[in-house]
């Protein structure tokens, strides 16, 4: 009896992993960006703000945001598959947008740490790009006047 239940759940988990396999590259990159953001944020907190490490902040903000981002991307991937979204891959747009926001945070904190003007220019460029994507749609297409 136990082996049947184990086999059922192992098969179900395996099927779930295979179903979401195309999304793992996006999620790996997102996890990598969140880890780098934590490291750079900690570095900024120590150097600029003179704050000690607070694990609570990592759990309250970063882990929560990473979990929500993962769920949103997985839901969007399922939506794309169920409704045969071949032209616009919503999960890729959402993953790219969230990754861009986390990358912006890394660049902004890097500028605060180093005061390297290149990072400030890059942060302004990323900020404009994100604002443009929000204004004109996540695809970055220009507005069409009717």
N, C-alpha and C positions, 0 to 999 in steps of 0.2 A: 504494500500500500504506500509506504513512504517513498519507495523508488519511483512509483508512478507519479506521485505529486512532484517529486524532484525533477523527473524527466519532463513533465508538463511545463513547470516554471523555467527550466533550463531552455527548453525549446522556444517558449514564449519570449524569453530574454534574448536569445539568439536571433529570433525573427525581428525583434525590435531594433537590435543593433544593426542588422543587415539593412533594414528599412531606412534607418537614419545615416547609414554609411556615407552617402554623398555630402552630408552636412558636416562631417567631422573635421574637414580642413578649415572651414569657417570657424568652428568652435575651438579648434586648437589655436588658431591665430588669435581669437578673442581672449582665450585664457592666457596666452603669452602676453598680450597687450595689458591685460589686467595685472599680471604679475609684475611686469616692468613698471606699470603705473604705481603699484604698491611700493616698489623699491625706490623709485624716484620721489614719490610722495613722502616716504619715510626720511629720505635723504634731505629733502627740503625742510621737513618739520624739525629735524635735528640741527641743520645748519642755519636756517633763516629764523624759524619760529622758536628755536631752543626748547622744543617739546620732547619728552621721552616717548619711546614706542608705546602705543596703546593698541593692544590686540582687539579691544572692543570696537574701535573705529573700523578696523579691517573687516570684522565680522558684521558690523552694523551696516556698513556702506558697500564695501567692495564685494563681499561674498553675496550679499543680497542682490546687488546690481548684476553680478555675473549670473546668478541663478535665474533672475527674471529675464535677462538677455537670452540665455540658453533656451528657456521655455518659449519665449516669443519667436525665436528663430526656428525651433522645432515645430511650433504650431504653424508658422508661415510656410515651412517646407511641406507639411502635411496638406495645407490648403492648396499650395501650388500643385501637388500631385493629384489630389482628389478632383480639382477643377481643371486639370490639364493646362496649367498656366505655362505655356511654352515660350511665349513672346517675352513676357516680363517675369523674371524670377524674383518674386517678392522677398523670399528668404535671403537672397543675395544682396538685395538693396538694403534690407534691414540690417543684415550682418555688416555690410560695408559702412552704413551710417553709424552704427554703434561703435564699430572699430575706429572710425574717424573721430568720433567724440573722445574716445579713450586716448587715441593718439594725440589729439589736441591737448588733453590734460598732461600727457607726458612732456610734450614740447613746452607748454607753459611753465610747468614745474622746473624743467631743465633750464629755461631762461632765468627763472627766479634764482636758481642755484648758481649759474655761471655768468649771468649777465652778458652772454654772447649774443650780439645783435642779430646774427643769422637766425637764431632760434626765435627771437622776437618777430622777425619778418615772416618766418615760417608759420608761427602761431597766428599772426594776423591773416596770412593767406588761407590757412585752414579754417579759421573762423569765418572769413568771407565765403569760402566754399560751402561750409555747412549752412550759413545763412542763405546763400543763393539756392542751395538744394531745398531748404525749407520753404523759401518763397516761391520758387518755380517748380516745385515737385522734386521728389527724390531722384528722379532720373537726370536732373540737371538740364532738362530741355527748357528752351525759352518759352515764354508765354506767347500764345497766339491770340492776336487781337481779332475779335469777331465783328 
